[in-house]
Amino acid sequence: MNELKVSNDTLEFEVPAVLDERGKLTEDCARQARTVMDTHGLVILTSLLSDEEADAGLALIRQTIEDPDRSRGAFASETDNRYARRDFCSLPSTPPVTGFAARLAQRLEGVISEYCGRSRPLLEVTTLTSYLGSSHQYIHRDPAGVISLFAAVEDVSEQQGGTVFIPGTHLYGGSESRHGGSAHALIDLFRVQCNYRILRHNLKKLWDMRNGKGAPLAPGEFLDRVFSTKWDQHQPNLLRFALGKNSQFSLRGLGPRNLWRLYHHRDALNGQFRLVQTAPRKGTIILYRSDLLHAGPDNRSPQPRRLFSMSIARDIVEPKFWNDGYSPHPTLAAHPLCFGDLLDSPDLPAPLTEAR
């Protein structure tokens, strides 16, 4: 994406997964992962799943997507879901799905248990699939008090739209004291700067699609994505942008005071913060704090991007706020699970490959 300056170097956030004889992260590996997580707000654990295990996760995703009665997500971009640009949907709490989630939770216990107590609820298990022509999400935070996980069940390329993070923008006690006591103000400015460029990128892309370049638009799609009154926080909707109806980014963020601050602090913004795009290999797991700034880019490849995702509360989360970023399947809502339930599932099977 030319509008944003994005780094694809994720080495600083990567920890090679090392498993013990029980199939769990070794204590030393878990300690390294926790240090990276605390410092940057995310950690990328490479080769946590074998190819066979990743294939099992991919099969669960495909089985869900092929179900015409699947439970669509009420988050991210409803318009993209409606026009089959994305397929964000919840996975049912079947034994295979719950077993796969339990395997991840048990393997990562040494990291997740640092943040989530056993009684904390499993908020959702989902598939995040993105197709050619999808929109680039605005830089945002998910509802606070959650640890989220992405599992790459197949290789993800840069063109497929691996998640973009802004390391170090997570919130914690005293986090505002960084950068001379102005950390939060500078972070908010950087977010405005990024989202303005994302708005321009999405509008240009849609205009090109309207003129026959790239993925063809469906009837009514251009108007729905640019001028609709329908609620959607991640479309380049000029009407809701002008009316200030988009909480992620609207004209309110470009007032004279903010424009002056953006100009005045331009060097500090570009020097203190950076965008990092992940392109995880098959079997890689990304753990991140929900209050870390991030975004799901648009897929610019004809190949779908598929990720397995789950989120566990690390604090008390008011249920009315769950729907702002999490969509539990009706079967999970009817029969809730907590982190302890996943840990107490049948013994973790031995890794399907030799110990790493």
Secondary structure, 3 states (H helix, E strand, C coil): CCCCCEECCCHHHEEECCECCCCCECHHHHHHHHHHHHHHCEEEEECCCCHHHHHHHHHHHHHHHCCCCCEECCCCCHHHHHCCCEEEEECCCCHHHHHHHHHHHHHCHHHHCCCCCCCCEEEEEEEEEECECCCCCCCECCCCCEEEEEEECCCCCHHHCCCEECCCCCCCCCHHHHHHHCHHHHHHHHHHHHHHHHHHHHHHHHHHHHCCCCCCCCCCHHHHHHCCCCCCCCCCCHHHHHHCCCCCCCHHHHCHHHHHHHHHCHHHHHHHCCEEECCCCCCCEEEEECCCCEECCCECCCCCEEEEEEEEECCCCCHHHHCCCCCCCHHHHHCCCEHHHHHCCCCCCCCCCCCC
